Amino acid sequence: MKLKVVLLSEMLQPYRVPVFNALAERDDLEFHVLLLSIIEANREWDVPFSRCRFEYTVLPSRDIYIHSLDWGLHFNKGVTENLDRLNPDVIVGTGYSSPTLWIAQHWAKKHKRGYVLWSGSTEASSRLQNPLMKAMKRLFVRRCDAFLTYGSEATRTIANLGASPDRIVTGCNTVDIDDFARITEAARNSTDFPAWRQKFPQRIILFVGQMIERKGVADLLAAFRRVQTPDAGLILVGNGPLLEEYKNQTRDLKNVFWEGYVQSSEMGPYLAAADVLVMPSLIEVWGLVVNEAMAAGVPVIATTCSGSTRDLIEDGKNGYGFTAGDVNQLSGLLESVIKEPSDGRAWGRKLP
């Protein structure tokens, strides 16, 4: 007899598709995804419907995106009706912020079904620290039956909110690492790559992310200003509301390249060319760009506030962690890559 599992996802992230496909292919599961939305307002990725081999339903919704918190809220119709129709044994929810997730949890309690919270949130990534919000989180956690976290810091956070340690399974957030390794190697071997690579200086520092305050772009620009040389270039891949402001800050700098948004499938040349990837985030739940860079054999410099830095980066082996907002520390790490690029390549060779 198959276990019937319904997973509620706040959107259809491309990097989740391989995970959902793998779950759908299991012989012991009957797996269905309820999507609270297709894509949130701050995302630009192509939604890969053609690669979806799992059953899903898109719930009618009214979505609100709070820019100041970088936070999406979803108000969906038909949650109860779809759960009645699918009649799951277990419901998995990817958070606790949207009202829809509370409705699903209530359905599980009413029908005596299991409810699993799948979360990567940490104390460092929480935008709201007021007592009311913490009380609501504790209530939600108390009503869950089990927990799947991605990252050791997320596990500590859930435990601090009242989850029993023996009901927590700690996993790792990731992307399709084989795919990123493949597109990077394909770019390196492409006949067009040498000519494309010549557009940039000898040493390349790569940033991939949204142009918003919490991504720490201003700190990266300040650090690069201190260490810039004719041989070093900073490539920034991404879009967002602060893009023009950041561009204005670098009008007097040479070798700063603004590439705009690039789909994941087109990231091969950038990863193939990079000497190091920098993730200078001030707030970050996990930071999948770290996984992507490591899959491509690129060393990483990243702030220690993110789950990926704590769990994946070993200082001196595959990169370095630094304190969020510490421009002096970041400048020193960038300088070591620019002046002694062999050190950075050595980090990459030691990737796990």
Helices and strands as residue ranges (DSSP letters): E 3-9, G 14-16, H 17-24, E 29-35, G 49-51, E 55-58, E 61-66, G 67-69, E 71-76, H 79-86, E 90-93, H 99-110, E 114-119, H 131-142, E 146-150, H 152-160, G 165-167, E 168-171, H 177-189, H 193-197, E 203-208, G 213-215, H 217-227, E 232-237, H 243-249, E 256-260, G 264-266, H 268-273, E 276-279, H 288-295, E 300-303, H 307-312, E 319-322, H 327-339, H 341-349
